[in-house]
């Protein structure tokens, strides 16, 4: 028997980060830090290939 998950999306979202933390049984303070980190990640734009500092990271 096959099982399918309705509405599953590829990748992460804030909800996915919170769910992962919840499933791991992490304390609230750690869950909050993960959410804050996710929000910071969403605010920072992806670098462009023309950004000089980014070009030198390999």
Rosetta blueprint (number, residue, H / E / L):
1 X L
2 X L
3 X L
4 X L
5 X L
6 X L
7 X L
8 X L
9 X L
10 X L
11 X L
12 X L
13 X L
14 X H
15 X H
16 X H
17 X H
18 X H
19 X H
20 X H
21 X H
22 X H
23 X H
24 X L
25 X L
26 X L
27 X L
28 X H
29 X H
30 X H
31 X H
32 X H
33 X H
34 X H
35 X H
36 X H
37 X H
38 X H
39 X H
40 X H
41 X H
42 X H
43 X H
44 X L
45 X L
46 X L
47 X L
48 X L
49 X L
50 X L
51 X L
52 X H
53 X H
54 X H
55 X H
56 X L
57 X L
58 X L
